Amino acid sequence: MPVVEIVGPAPSTYTRVARMVCEEKQIPYELKQSPPHSPDVDAIHPFGKVPVMRHGDFELCESKAISTYLDLSFPGPKLIPTEPRQAALTEQWVSLVNTKMDGTLVRSYLLNYVFPKGSDGKPDRTVIDAVVPEVEKEIQLLDRAVAKGGFLAGDSFTLADINVMPILAYLRNFPESGAAITAAKSLSAYYDRLATRPSFRNTVPPLPPRQQAKAS
Ligand SMILES: N[C@@H](CCC(=O)N[C@@H](CS)C(=O)NCC(=O)O)C(=O)O
């Protein structure tokens, strides 16, 4: 069987999702760290987003589609349950995160810190201050969701958990979101528990250059 190729940079949250799926199912894969909108990516994703995937002559884009393909094609633990309610809850949480929360938590909040756009080269406080209430609201929503069964979709580990963990990993490192996660006791415990999984530990992205400089 040909080796699965995941194309996208390691720091990308969605790329990490596809990699975590491979790790959970012990699918041999290669990571090709082409950035968004590079020829490699544009050849597969109509809007140049990462990740994209190659498996032999099969090419695919969109993290959820890639995850579904991998889950259905390879043996190992089912990450998208087959029981209808569990399957629907998994789909629901992937959708809520991808269609709403990624916009708030990653695009509006985190990326303002990681790629500051303020006139002085610092994060734009106006943008951050405006989005913080919604960031806090969404973290509280996740906290309530995992308080019930210990996972996002009921009481077992699914793709819904894989999909949110890379976002939480970044959120813990920034002031307002970090404080909100610390205050969210169920979510903090959930993160600490899931962060011990090999799939998460084996896909930790390198520190961004600015944080590397501080750490050394
Ligand atoms: N719906 C897509 C979203 C992928 C996405 O937004 N990826 C980001 C990196 S984490 C990206 O490619 N950003 C560049 C851009 O949007 O132009 C998926 O689930 O794969």
The ligand as a Tripos MOL2 file, in Angstrom:
@<TRIPOS>MOLECULE
LIG
   20    19     1     0     0
SMALL
NO_CHARGES

@<TRIPOS>ATOM
      1 N1        -11.5840   23.8740    6.2930 N.3       1 LIG1
      2 C1        -10.1700   23.6600    6.1620 C.3       1 LIG1
      3 C2         -9.4320   24.8050    6.8550 C.3       1 LIG1
      4 C3         -7.9430   24.6860    6.6760 C.3       1 LIG1
      5 C4         -7.2240   25.9740    7.0810 C.2       1 LIG1
      6 O1         -7.8470   27.0450    7.2720 O.2       1 LIG1
      7 N2         -5.9180   25.8690    7.2070 N.am      1 LIG1
      8 C5         -5.1150   27.0520    7.4930 C.3       1 LIG1
      9 C6         -3.8760   26.6800    8.2790 C.3       1 LIG1
     10 S1         -4.2900   26.0290    9.8900 S.3       1 LIG1
     11 C7         -4.7080   27.6590    6.1680 C.2       1 LIG1
     12 O2         -4.4600   26.9620    5.2060 O.2       1 LIG1
     13 N3         -4.6420   28.9950    6.1400 N.am      1 LIG1
     14 C8         -4.2480   29.7420    4.9660 C.3       1 LIG1
     15 C9         -5.4080   30.4250    4.3120 C.2       1 LIG1
     16 O3         -6.5540   30.3240    4.7730 O.co2     1 LIG1
     17 O4         -5.1880   31.0790    3.3160 O.co2     1 LIG1
     18 C10        -9.7840   22.2970    6.7510 C.2       1 LIG1
     19 O5        -10.5010   21.8250    7.6350 O.co2     1 LIG1
     20 O6         -8.7960   21.6910    6.3110 O.co2     1 LIG1
@<TRIPOS>BOND
     1     1     2 1
     2     2     3 1
     3     2    18 1
     4     3     4 1
     5     4     5 1
     6     5     6 2
     7     5     7 1
     8     7     8 1
     9     8     9 1
    10     8    11 1
    11     9    10 1
    12    11    12 2
    13    11    13 1
    14    13    14 1
    15    14    15 1
    16    15    16 2
    17    15    17 1
    18    18    19 2
    19    18    20 1
@<TRIPOS>SUBSTRUCTURE
     1 LIG1         1 GROUP 0 **** ****
